Amino acid sequence: MSNIPKILERAIFNIKREGLTSWFLKRAELNLKRRLFNISWILFAVHEFWISILYGKTGDYFVFNISDSLRDRLISFFLEQEFANYKDWGSDEENLLMFNSLSYETRSRVDKNVKIWNFNSKNLLFTKLQEELSVKIKSFVKSPFCFVNVRAWKTLPNSELFGPNTLHTDGFYPGHLKVMLYLTPLSKESGALQVGQELIIDKPAGTAVIFKNSDVIHSGIPGKSEERISIEITIFRSFIYQFQFHNGHYDGRHYKSVFTPYLKCLRII
């Protein structure tokens, strides 16, 4: 046990002492207490409560396809873009987004398994993408919605099974959804996506999945022999429709403030 980090050693000890179910219940209670003292989380939760009252709740996930022409334009675009080292990634100059906070060692580990694109998401091509997605997902989302962040990467074949390649939920604040768009086929060779109990595989390039990323467990599955190109778009259920008005960031999760889309609409920011 001496080589196991202290926090993991403590968790294993508590599970053995209290039992697995009791340990998970206590963890859930601790997370709830943290949220109750988080004003930002409370505001997002209240906002989503009223969205759900007025427009209804979404399903767990929905699979669809973008047009072949848009898919081909996106592939051509990314083939011309440069990769960036995640461990050296810069900060968000506009300071609007809440960020992932990962250690330098974890970022270096990510760099060994995926290639991250550094690109300008204010490009008109991404306006076209948002226009098409808006039509495709409107009935699933039910409420108006805002596009919050976009990022893209290439997963190497036989990548390490850690982080996004293991079953997880994202822990975003209430009201958010994710769209995963794949510019390569979903197959054993190039990889797949698991959402809940369903394995989404044997699908053509251009397949997309929108899902409740913080409520439904999911996992990327690396391919056996081919790379997988993924675009991730974060959606926020709102009272207004709004395209992303700022550049995306690979570490971006969602807005720090629930009021950000409305402040932009009022031209205050």
N, C-alpha and C positions, 0 to 999 in steps of 0.2 A: 504493500500500500504506500510505501514511502515515495514512489514516483508519481503518484496520483495527486493532482492539485488539491489543495486543502478544501476548496469549496465543493469539489466533487466527492472527496472523501467524506465530508460532513453530510452531503446529500445521501450517499449510500448508507451511512450509519443511521440516519433518521428514517430512511425507508425500511431498513431492517427492523428498527425499533418500533415504528408506528404502523407499518404496513403500507403498501403502495397506495391504496385508495385514500387513506387518511392523509398521507403526505401530499398527494395531488390536491385534495380539498383545501388543505392549509395554504398551499401555494396559490390556489385560485383566490382564496380569501385575502391573501397578502396583495395580490395584483389588484383586486377590487379596491382595497383600502388606498393603494397608491393612486388609483384613478380618481377616487372621491376627493382627494386633496390636490388634484390637477385641474385647475380652472379651465385650461384650454380644452382638455378632454371633455369636461362637463358641458362646455358650450357646443362642441361638436355633437355630443350625445343629444342635447336638447334640440339642436337644429335637425338632426336625423329623425328624432321623435316626431316633429311636426311635419317633416317631409313624408314620413310613413303614414301619418294620419291623413294627409291631403291626397297623396298619390298612390299609397300602397307600398308593400315591400317587394323586393325583387326575389327571383328564384336563386338557386345556388350557382348555376352556371348556364351558359348558352354558347353553342358552337356554331360558327358561320364562316363564310369565305369572303375575302375582298375580291375585287375585279382582277382579272388577269393583267390588264393594262397597268393598273396601279402597282400590283405586285412586281411586275417587270421593271417599272420605273424605280421602285424602291431598291430592288436588287442592284440595278445599275448605279444608283446613287451611292450605296454603301461600298461597292467594289472600288469606288474612287476615293473613299475616305481613309484617313490614317488611324491607326490604333494608338491607344494611350496606355501607359502603365498605371494601373489602379493605385499602386502604392504611392505614386507621385501626383495623384489627382489634386487639382486646386480646389479652392473654396467657391461658394456661390456668391458672386458679386452683388446680386440683387437682394440677397438675404431674405427671401420670402419662404423658403422651404425648410421643413424639418428634415434633418439628415440622419442617415445611418452613422453609427459611431463604431468603427472597427479598428482594431489594432494594426500596426504596421505589419506584423507577422501574418495576420489574417489576410490583409490586402495582398501581400506577396504570394500567399497561397492561392488566392483567387487568380492572380496573374499567370499561374502555372496551368490553370484549367480553362480559362476563357480569355478571349481577346476582346477588349472593350473599345468601341468606337468613340472618338471625340468629334462631334459634329454640331453644326448649328441647327437647332430644331425650329428656328424662326424661318427656315427655308420654306418657300412656297409649296414645295412638295408635301410638307407636313400639314399645311393648311388643307391641301387636297385630301390627305389621309383623314384628317379630322372631319371634313365634310362627308366623306363616304362612311366613316364609322358612325357618325351621328345618325345617319339613316338606318344603318344595320342594327344598332343597339337600342334605338329609341323605345321600342315596345318592351324590351327586357328591363331597361332602367326605370321606366315608368315616369319618373319626374324629369324636369329639366336637369342639365348636368354641365359641369365645367371640366375641361381638360387641364390637368394639373402638371403632369410631368411625363416626359418620354425619354427612354434610354434604349440602347441597342448593344448587342454583343454577339460573339460567335463562340459557341461551346465546342471544345475540342473532343474528338472521339475518345472513349474510355476515360473520361474525366473522373477525378476523385469524387467519391460520394460523401460530400459534406455541404453544409450550408443549404443553398437553394436546391441541391440535388438530393436532399433528404426531405421526408414529410415534415411540413411545418405550416404555421400560419404567420402572417406578416405583422400583426399587432398595430395596424394603422388605426387612427381614430375613427369613430363611427361615421358612416356615410360614404365610404370610399369603396371603389371597385377597381379591378385591374383587367386590362385587355392584354393577352399574350398573342402576338401575331408572329407567325413563322413563315419565313421566306424560303425555307427548305422543306421538303416533305417530312411528315411525321412517320417514322418507320423504325424498325429495329436497327437499321444501318445508321440513320442520322439522328435518332432520338425521339422521345415522345414526352407527353405530359400526363401526370396523374392528378385528377381533381376528385377529392372524396374517394369513392370506391371505383370510379371509372378511369380506365386507362385510355387516353385519347391517342390513337395510333392509326396507321394506315390511312393517312389523310394527305391530300396534295399540298404543295407549296401554296401559300396564301391562306391557309387555315388560321382562324383566330378563335380565341376562347375568352369570353368575359365571365368573371366569377367574383364571388365574395371572398377576397383574398385573406381577410382577417377572421373569417368565420369557418371557412371550409379548408381542411388540410389539403395540401397540394405539394407536388414535387416535380422538378424537371428530371428527365431521365436521359443521360448522355447516350449518344449513338455508339454502335460497336465499331464502325469503320469510317463514318463520314461526319463532317462538321454540321452543326445546327445553327442557323441564323435566327435570332429572336429580337423582336421589338416589344418593349413593355410600355404600355400607356396607362397612366393612373387617371381615374375618373372620380369626380366628386359630385354626388347628388345634391342638387341645389334648387333655388327658386328661380334661377336664371340660366340661360344658355350662354356659354362663354368658351371661346377657343383659348388655347394656351397663349399668353401674351408675353412670356418671358422665355429665356433659353432653359432647356432642361439640364439636369445634372445627374450623373450616374449614382450619386449617393442620395438623391432626392427621394423623400417619402411622400409627403403632402405638405400643404400650407401650414405654417405655424399657427395662423389665426383663421377661424371660421369666417371672419369678415373680409378676408382678402379679395374674393371675387366681387363683392358688393362695393368695396372701396374703389376697385378698378372701374367698375361700371359707372360709379359716380365721379370718376376722374380725380379722385383724391390721391391716388398713387399712380 
